[in-house]
């Protein structure tokens, strides 16, 4: 079977799974959900068929598993968002249309040679910082949950940081490809432009309190630097600097200190000062409220979960039990309804996606392609780890979206652009091998 | 570069593996611990998706029902108590905001179908797999709503409690406590319960005075003392005493007062007359003769120093006994640490629950043997099968049959011609004992705790009852005995099948 036919076959399977997911939500929640919900599955399948046709034309030799896996993850996300709040799912559906538009546009624009991006690397670097600064601008940015990450244009709001991530990876891939030999010698002056752009990004992120993204960018940078130079020492120095920086930040930025305290001691037996309302409360009722409630949700799932549509997310009075359920905490909703068996399968899909991504990097011929694929893939893996690890208390919790699944337009768009990038690299690598 | 890529890939896959490990930890190993946490509302709300079993009185009256509420498309079974405050303390409540109390709390496993009986486990597991609503088991109680209503009416405007049991089986017939509350208000309108005012302070409407209220037993305790005296072999029902009107203890006179009826001093009396007229001086002498240790020992045979048995949660029941600084007091040497004379007539830091005193009456009624008090008759599965049925069980022997026979005669005399004449029921032989404990004497004027314990009909008793009232100006004979009479009449009229 040709690669694209294999992709199509996989998509058919995903389409069937999506229909099954929506059907089970429909059965469990007939009172709230109408039969039209089933049309979501159909609409969804048509959408991915279109994406498949674009891939057929533009990247015929690309990896046949990535698109179906992305489709599966978005379908799971959409089903769960639909289950939590049907009107959110409608908006998410629109965003998926936009995202697939961006996906198609990226593929069409770069179908002959994406490597010319390399010559615009500084432009990408500067744009990335520009995008990151946007929310900090007065009148344009809005603050959500203590972090200024959002840009408002009319009723539309998006998080430019998500796209900045992809741009920064393009910059890093280009710069590191060009300078990897000199950098490997370890002379400080060669690091100049790199540290400038990357340092700028970090500064903006810390200034806007986007700690999750700061951690993500730092990880991407270290990973790509290691692959480019092969010097583990750099990673060690970087990690050392990070720890020193983190220590400093911990002592001087209250926001960070709070996160760490919450991480280490989410439950207290006695009342402690609550910075939110100034009262004395047990910490689980105040600062660590979100983390604790989300852990209860995960724990309630047990081995097999409550079943789609049967989880408990509301009080008997109808209030929300877990805040930010369909964005940052969608994993805890999924963990409750799908159980260990379900979310382990989900994480295995992420793992497969990452494995395919790294394989593409290894198969490509040139340095830029390798670095680009590595950057995109590692970013994907790290982002998943930062949010889910935060929910599971492996690391301090920082708000960031779960790729392809969380509700949120900018995240979906950015991740589809990321996917397009991987397909482009893969297409070229496979085509060259065959030639 | 490929070697570095491979290593980084290992890191990436490693991170995701850590997530699977982390999820496994929380969903298997730590799951039970999370479920048990007090602030785990998910767990509490999720319990409401179970169709909780009904709680019914002995005649089928529904005491706890379900009200279906749809929250975000999920069917929740919230509790509704059709009888309002009637059985508030015994039945308790099951809510999200304040968790559970009473039988709703202690029988939660049965009511939610999570008890370990094989048939229930099988059924709920099947329901879970099929995704069907899990149905809990219904609980049928032994209590009688008609008599309970009479008891609650009699207690209206007062602070106190009525407990009635069937002495032959231990079946709980009436358990009333005032002030009370409406369990339907616990979720959402709890402030209204908190604001309840009463003649007593604190009003404590949530307190189940029947099993958790501790009161000075006063002269009702003389029944325990008499049992100890009769079984000591040193006294018989015909033993004679000379009542001087006081008793000398530690060189001081202890005057006759309390709810004693008749003159200041009776002169020469027998044991029966001493109880009939509740003569403190005589019991003081008996106490000094047989000693505090023996009296305490006998009280333990009656169940003192143990939580009174019932299916309600342990923290809603308190043991009767001597109390010191708010804690149960175990004297290491009763002879030197406890005043035997005052103990004999129910003072001396002795505190009892109404249920315990009902058990004292039941012991006499049932020839010295206390049957274990119980409120649950049977648990019935949703399909109608019996999950469990309570069989009458001997709790302990409190005294010899002979002593019980003598005490029956003595207690009947109390009602026919002594302090408890107000409890007489035409055509029914009643045996009883009054109690009047002067608590706030000096301070708040006369604030008596008044008691009446009784059983009827003598010969073939079907009811044993205890009534306690707080902050009374009258005596047990005038305040508590009429209430006991009214409740016993209601029970006798309603028929008292075992």
HADDOCK unambig.tbl for C-alpha pairs under 7 A between the chains (distance, minus, plus):
assign (segid A and resid 29 and name CA) (segid B and resid 73 and name CA) 5.60 0.50 0.50
assign (segid A and resid 31 and name CA) (segid B and resid 73 and name CA) 5.64 0.50 0.50
assign (segid A and resid 32 and name CA) (segid B and resid 73 and name CA) 5.36 0.50 0.50
assign (segid A and resid 223 and name CA) (segid B and resid 8 and name CA) 6.84 0.50 0.50
assign (segid A and resid 226 and name CA) (segid B and resid 4 and name CA) 6.99 0.50 0.50
assign (segid A and resid 227 and name CA) (segid B and resid 1 and name CA) 6.12 0.50 0.50
assign (segid A and resid 227 and name CA) (segid B and resid 4 and name CA) 4.97 0.50 0.50
assign (segid A and resid 227 and name CA) (segid B and resid 5 and name CA) 5.93 0.50 0.50
assign (segid A and resid 228 and name CA) (segid B and resid 1 and name CA) 6.78 0.50 0.50
assign (segid A and resid 230 and name CA) (segid B and resid 4 and name CA) 6.24 0.50 0.50
assign (segid A and resid 296 and name CA) (segid B and resid 34 and name CA) 6.01 0.50 0.50
assign (segid A and resid 296 and name CA) (segid B and resid 40 and name CA) 6.40 0.50 0.50
assign (segid A and resid 296 and name CA) (segid B and resid 42 and name CA) 6.88 0.50 0.50
assign (segid A and resid 297 and name CA) (segid B and resid 42 and name CA) 6.92 0.50 0.50
assign (segid A and resid 298 and name CA) (segid B and resid 26 and name CA) 6.75 0.50 0.50
assign (segid A and resid 298 and name CA) (segid B and resid 27 and name CA) 6.32 0.50 0.50
assign (segid A and resid 299 and name CA) (segid B and resid 26 and name CA) 5.42 0.50 0.50
assign (segid A and resid 299 and name CA) (segid B and resid 27 and name CA) 4.63 0.50 0.50
assign (segid A and resid 299 and name CA) (segid B and resid 31 and name CA) 4.59 0.50 0.50
assign (segid A and resid 299 and name CA) (segid B and resid 34 and name CA) 6.41 0.50 0.50
assign (segid A and resid 300 and name CA) (segid B and resid 31 and name CA) 6.74 0.50 0.50
assign (segid A and resid 301 and name CA) (segid B and resid 27 and name CA) 6.46 0.50 0.50
assign (segid A and resid 302 and name CA) (segid B and resid 27 and name CA) 4.53 0.50 0.50
assign (segid A and resid 302 and name CA) (segid B and resid 28 and name CA) 5.96 0.50 0.50
assign (segid A and resid 302 and name CA) (segid B and resid 31 and name CA) 6.68 0.50 0.50
assign (segid A and resid 303 and name CA) (segid B and resid 27 and name CA) 6.44 0.50 0.50
assign (segid A and resid 303 and name CA) (segid B and resid 28 and name CA) 6.73 0.50 0.50
assign (segid A and resid 312 and name CA) (segid B and resid 42 and name CA) 6.08 0.50 0.50
assign (segid A and resid 312 and name CA) (segid B and resid 46 and name CA) 6.10 0.50 0.50
assign (segid A and resid 315 and name CA) (segid B and resid 45 and name CA) 6.13 0.50 0.50
assign (segid A and resid 316 and name CA) (segid B and resid 45 and name CA) 6.28 0.50 0.50
assign (segid A and resid 316 and name CA) (segid B and resid 71 and name CA) 6.62 0.50 0.50
assign (segid A and resid 318 and name CA) (segid B and resid 71 and name CA) 5.44 0.50 0.50
assign (segid A and resid 318 and name CA) (segid B and resid 72 and name CA) 6.84 0.50 0.50
assign (segid A and resid 340 and name CA) (segid B and resid 23 and name CA) 6.85 0.50 0.50
assign (segid A and resid 340 and name CA) (segid B and resid 24 and name CA) 6.37 0.50 0.50
assign (segid A and resid 340 and name CA) (segid B and resid 27 and name CA) 6.35 0.50 0.50
assign (segid A and resid 344 and name CA) (segid B and resid 20 and name CA) 5.86 0.50 0.50
assign (segid A and resid 347 and name CA) (segid B and resid 16 and name CA) 6.83 0.50 0.50
assign (segid A and resid 347 and name CA) (segid B and resid 20 and name CA) 6.88 0.50 0.50
assign (segid A and resid 351 and name CA) (segid B and resid 13 and name CA) 6.01 0.50 0.50
assign (segid A and resid 351 and name CA) (segid B and resid 16 and name CA) 6.38 0.50 0.50
assign (segid A and resid 355 and name CA) (segid B and resid 9 and name CA) 6.94 0.50 0.50
assign (segid A and resid 358 and name CA) (segid B and resid 5 and name CA) 6.90 0.50 0.50
assign (segid A and resid 358 and name CA) (segid B and resid 9 and name CA) 6.03 0.50 0.50
assign (segid A and resid 362 and name CA) (segid B and resid 2 and name CA) 5.57 0.50 0.50
assign (segid A and resid 362 and name CA) (segid B and resid 5 and name CA) 6.82 0.50 0.50
assign (segid A and resid 378 and name CA) (segid B and resid 12 and name CA) 6.41 0.50 0.50
assign (segid A and resid 381 and name CA) (segid B and resid 12 and name CA) 5.75 0.50 0.50
assign (segid A and resid 382 and name CA) (segid B and resid 12 and name CA) 7.00 0.50 0.50
assign (segid A and resid 385 and name CA) (segid B and resid 15 and name CA) 6.22 0.50 0.50
assign (segid A and resid 385 and name CA) (segid B and resid 16 and name CA) 6.31 0.50 0.50
assign (segid A and resid 385 and name CA) (segid B and resid 19 and name CA) 6.96 0.50 0.50
assign (segid A and resid 388 and name CA) (segid B and resid 19 and name CA) 6.84 0.50 0.50
assign (segid A and resid 389 and name CA) (segid B and resid 19 and name CA) 6.16 0.50 0.50
assign (segid A and resid 392 and name CA) (segid B and resid 22 and name CA) 6.03 0.50 0.50
assign (segid A and resid 392 and name CA) (segid B and resid 23 and name CA) 6.63 0.50 0.50
